[in-house]
Amino acid sequence: MTATIGKKQLSRIVLKGFKSIVECDLELSKINVLIGANGAGKSNFIGFFRMIQQLLEQNLQVFVSRQGSPDALLHFGRKTTEQLEFRLYFGNNGYFAALAATQDNRLMFVEEFFWWNLAAEYELGKGHFETKAFSLTGTKIHENILSAMQGWRVYHFHDTSDSAYVKQRHGINDNNYLRPDARNLAAFLYLLRENYSSSYQKIVKTIRLVAPFFGDFYLRPLPQNNEFIELEWFERGHDIPFKAHLLSDGTLRFICLTTVFLQPEGLQPETILVDEPELGLHPYAITVLASLIRTVSKQVIVSTQSVELLNEFEASDVIVVDRSEGCSSLRRLETQELEKWLEDYSLGELWKKNILGGRPSR
């Protein structure tokens, strides 16, 4: 049975003209697991939320520039797609924007507004290059929609190389939230240990399920500069601290993921997005991860290539992403259509048999 989503969580998204997504009208639930072949468009869907983050930080034009140009965001460029549109629903409330390319390679708002209770539109005008949403600060729109959207986090823990930010020293006061690449993991865990002991202990105990050798974190201001902190840890039964580079890639990623899903509820984003969380994880770690996703109170959107992770969820949680002739399509699985199949096969087996879709196509 699909869990009810909160009033500050996305209930529906309509997206047109973004990268490989020509048009998408998708109902969202509490758990949303995207599956599909390489290049199908899963990352493009997740990437849309990254764009929204930049838009709300007044960095839309910087984001466009870093992408290369508006043509990299518009489906097959401006010659094919005149404008990018999206409509985000939070129950009966929501946000709409339409963006078009300009001759100087910027994206300009050609329309922007919020609506409340299916009416009472808050028009924000046109011709501007950064959102005017914050003109509504102090209104019910800000309290119920904008604040939730500002809290969205798209987590991506793929970089565990020696130069990865998570392994470097970091400002100890950068702890308002866990950053998308976990670069402030040590500072954030330090905050949890000092102020949210119950959540911190849950994180440590869960890590031990997957890495029994792990004892605890060694969290302290750096002796040579107490404004900085570095991720250190103890092996169980020993008191010699180790640096983060002595953790395996899979263990470090699992630590990041565990922190995301077991951080105090008051610090969690209303919608948590994770791109391919299974990377480098042992099958048992994937099982534990799925349990964390299922039990978190917030809305979760994950993209995955993992049969093991897919097997941990219900058919109603799954969104299939297919691509044909350069266009991505997204659809939620229909449970009733799969009832007979699921009597004999797991979701992962049905995916491998190409019953669900989301497989490479010619």
BELTA-V816888 format. One record per residue. PHI is phi in degrees with one decimal (999 if undefined). OMEGA is omega in radians with two decimals (* if undefined). BURIAL is + if it has 24 or more other ideal C-beta (glycine too) atoms within 12 Angstrom, else -. Layout:
BEGIN
phi = [PHI:PHI]
omega = [OMEGA:OMEGA]
burial = [BURIAL:BURIAL]
END
This chain:
BEGIN
phi = [999:-72.9:-72.4:-75.7:-88.5:-78.4:-69.6:-99.1:-109.3:-65.2:-102.0:-161.1:-132.5:-116.6:-130.9:-132.5:79.1:-104.2:51.7:-81.5:-93.3:-69.2:-156.5:-141.9:-130.7:-128.8:-79.9:-111.8:-118.6:-67.5:-115.9:-134.9:-110.4:-89.6:-123.1:169.2:-69.9:-58.2:81.8:-70.9:128.8:-59.5:-66.8:-65.9:-63.5:-62.7:-62.9:-59.0:-69.0:-63.9:-62.1:-62.7:-58.4:-66.9:-59.1:-75.2:-94.9:61.6:-118.0:-59.5:-70.0:-64.9:-61.0:-61.3:-62.9:-69.5:-75.5:120.2:175.2:-58.0:-64.6:-75.9:-102.2:-76.0:-57.5:54.8:82.2:-68.8:-69.3:-97.7:-123.9:-70.6:-152.4:-97.7:-127.8:-148.7:-132.3:-110.4:-104.8:-122.6:66.2:-87.9:-115.5:178.4:-138.6:-129.0:-148.7:-127.7:-126.6:-129.2:-76.5:-109.5:-66.8:-95.5:61.5:-120.3:-103.5:-115.0:-71.5:-99.0:-166.8:-157.2:-160.9:-110.8:-133.3:-132.1:54.5:64.5:-153.0:47.3:-68.6:-107.8:-72.6:-114.5:88.9:-151.3:89.2:-94.6:-110.5:-131.3:-58.4:-104.9:-57.9:-80.9:-69.9:-98.7:-56.0:95.0:-93.5:-64.9:-62.8:-65.7:-67.1:-106.9:-117.0:-59.1:-62.0:-67.7:-64.2:-63.6:-84.7:-57.2:-130.2:-105.6:-90.2:-148.4:-111.3:-72.4:-83.6:-123.6:-67.7:-61.6:-93.5:-58.7:-60.1:-62.7:-95.2:-98.4:-67.0:-148.6:-59.7:-70.3:-90.3:-84.3:-141.4:-63.4:-156.4:-75.4:-70.3:-55.7:-103.0:61.8:-62.6:-103.2:-55.9:-61.6:-64.2:-69.7:-64.4:-61.0:-59.9:-64.1:-62.5:-80.2:-123.5:-135.1:-58.0:-62.5:-64.8:-60.5:-66.2:-63.0:-62.2:-62.1:-65.1:-70.3:-60.4:-65.3:-61.6:-96.5:-127.2:-59.4:-73.8:-73.4:-95.5:-168.2:-82.2:-112.3:-110.0:-156.0:-61.2:-61.8:-56.4:-82.2:-161.5:-75.3:-86.9:-123.6:-143.8:-133.8:-71.4:-134.3:-154.2:-106.5:-83.1:-58.8:85.6:-129.5:-122.2:-94.8:-75.0:-112.3:-81.3:-63.9:-69.0:-91.2:-88.7:-66.0:-58.0:-63.3:-64.5:-63.8:-64.0:-65.1:-60.7:-61.6:-64.9:-61.6:-64.5:-58.3:-87.8:-112.8:-63.9:-53.9:-55.4:-67.1:-97.9:-75.3:-62.9:-64.7:-127.7:-106.2:-118.3:-134.4:-93.9:47.2:-68.7:-78.4:-55.2:77.8:-91.4:-65.5:-52.0:-67.7:-63.0:-64.9:-62.9:-64.6:-58.4:-60.0:-63.5:-63.5:-64.0:-68.1:-94.8:-67.0:-82.0:-90.8:-80.2:-127.3:-124.7:-127.3:-109.0:-149.6:-114.0:-93.5:-64.0:-61.6:-69.4:-58.3:-62.5:-87.1:-122.1:-87.0:-57.7:-69.1:-84.7:-97.9:-115.5:-95.0:-111.5:-118.7:-134.6:-141.1:52.6:81.9:-115.2:-91.1:-123.8:-125.6:-147.0:-83.9:-63.3:-93.6:-59.8:-60.9:-68.8:-108.2:-54.8:-63.8:-61.4:-72.5:-69.8:-119.3:-132.8:-83.5:-60.2:-62.5:-65.4:-66.7:-65.3:-65.9:-81.8:66.0:-79.5:-87.0:88.6:71.2:-116.5:-57.4:-133.1:-90.0]
omega = [-3.09:-3.14:3.14:3.11:-3.14:-3.07:3.11:-3.12:-3.07:3.08:-3.12:3.07:3.02:-3.04:-3.10:2.96:-3.13:3.13:-3.10:-3.07:3.11:3.12:-3.12:3.06:-2.92:2.98:-3.14:3.10:-3.11:3.10:-3.10:-3.08:-3.12:3.05:3.13:-3.14:3.01:3.12:-3.10:-3.14:3.12:-3.12:3.08:3.11:3.09:-3.12:3.08:-3.14:3.03:3.11:3.13:3.09:-3.13:3.10:-3.10:3.06:-3.12:-3.12:-3.06:-3.07:3.03:3.10:3.14:3.14:-3.13:3.08:3.13:3.12:3.05:-3.12:3.10:-3.12:3.11:-3.09:-3.08:3.02:-3.03:3.11:3.12:-3.05:-3.08:-3.12:3.07:3.14:3.00:3.12:-3.07:-3.09:2.99:-2.99:-3.14:-3.10:3.14:-3.04:3.11:3.00:3.02:-3.05:-3.14:-3.14:3.07:-3.11:3.12:3.01:2.97:2.99:-3.10:3.06:3.02:3.03:3.10:3.08:2.98:2.98:-3.07:3.11:3.09:-3.13:3.03:-3.12:3.07:-3.09:-3.11:3.03:-3.14:3.13:3.12:-3.05:3.00:-3.04:3.03:-3.07:-3.02:2.94:-3.13:3.11:-3.13:3.12:3.09:3.06:-3.14:-3.07:-2.98:-3.10:-3.07:-3.11:3.11:-3.14:3.11:-3.12:3.14:3.07:3.03:-3.06:-3.09:-3.01:-3.07:-3.07:3.06:3.11:-3.13:-3.12:-3.12:-3.09:-3.10:-3.12:-3.09:3.04:-3.02:3.13:-3.04:-3.12:3.10:-3.00:3.13:3.10:3.09:-3.09:-3.01:3.12:3.10:-3.13:-3.14:-3.08:-3.12:3.14:-3.12:3.09:3.08:3.07:-3.12:-3.13:-3.07:-2.98:-3.11:-2.99:-3.10:3.12:3.13:-3.12:3.08:3.12:-3.13:-3.12:3.14:3.08:-3.14:3.08:-3.08:-3.14:-3.05:3.14:-3.04:3.12:-3.12:3.01:3.03:-2.99:-3.08:2.97:3.13:-3.09:-3.08:3.11:-3.01:3.02:-3.12:3.13:-3.14:-3.11:3.09:-3.08:3.06:2.92:-3.07:3.11:-3.13:-3.11:3.09:-3.11:3.08:3.06:-3.09:-3.09:3.07:2.97:3.05:-3.14:-3.13:3.13:3.14:3.11:3.13:3.08:3.12:-3.11:3.12:3.12:3.11:-2.98:3.13:3.03:-3.11:-3.08:-3.13:3.13:-3.08:3.00:3.07:3.07:-3.13:3.13:3.13:-3.13:3.10:-3.10:-3.05:-3.01:3.06:-3.10:3.00:3.13:3.12:3.10:3.10:3.09:3.11:3.11:3.13:3.10:3.10:-3.14:-3.09:-3.02:3.14:-3.06:-3.08:3.10:-3.11:3.01:3.12:2.97:-3.06:2.98:-2.97:3.03:-3.13:3.13:3.13:-3.11:-3.08:-3.05:3.10:3.12:-3.10:3.11:-2.88:3.02:-3.10:3.12:3.08:3.12:3.12:3.13:3.07:-3.09:3.11:3.03:-3.13:3.13:3.08:3.13:3.05:-3.06:-3.08:-3.13:-3.05:-3.04:-3.13:3.14:-3.05:3.03:-3.06:-3.05:3.02:3.10:3.14:3.10:3.11:3.08:-3.14:3.11:-3.14:3.05:-3.08:-2.93:3.12:3.11:3.13:3.10:-3.10:*]
burial = [-:-:-:-:+:+:-:+:+:+:+:+:+:+:+:+:+:+:+:+:+:+:-:+:-:+:-:+:+:+:+:+:+:+:+:+:+:-:-:+:+:+:+:+:+:+:+:+:+:+:+:+:+:+:+:+:-:-:-:+:+:-:+:+:-:-:+:-:-:+:+:+:+:+:+:-:-:+:-:-:+:-:+:+:+:+:+:+:+:+:+:-:+:+:+:+:+:+:+:+:+:-:-:-:-:+:+:+:+:-:+:+:+:+:+:+:-:-:-:-:-:+:-:+:-:-:-:+:+:+:+:+:+:+:-:+:-:-:-:-:+:+:-:+:+:+:+:+:+:+:+:+:+:+:+:+:+:+:-:+:-:-:-:+:+:+:+:+:+:+:+:+:-:-:+:-:+:+:+:+:+:+:+:+:+:+:+:+:+:+:+:+:+:-:-:+:-:-:+:+:-:+:+:+:-:+:+:+:+:+:+:-:-:+:-:+:+:+:+:+:-:-:-:-:-:-:-:-:+:+:+:+:+:-:-:-:-:-:-:-:-:+:-:+:-:-:+:-:+:+:+:+:+:+:+:+:+:+:+:+:+:+:+:+:-:-:+:+:+:+:+:+:+:+:+:+:+:+:+:+:+:-:-:-:+:+:+:+:+:+:-:+:+:-:-:+:+:+:+:+:+:+:+:+:+:+:+:+:+:+:+:+:+:+:+:+:+:+:+:+:+:+:+:-:-:-:+:+:+:+:+:+:+:-:-:-:-:+:-:-:-:+:-:-:-:+:+:+:-:+:+:-:-:-:+:+:+:+:-:-:-:-]
END
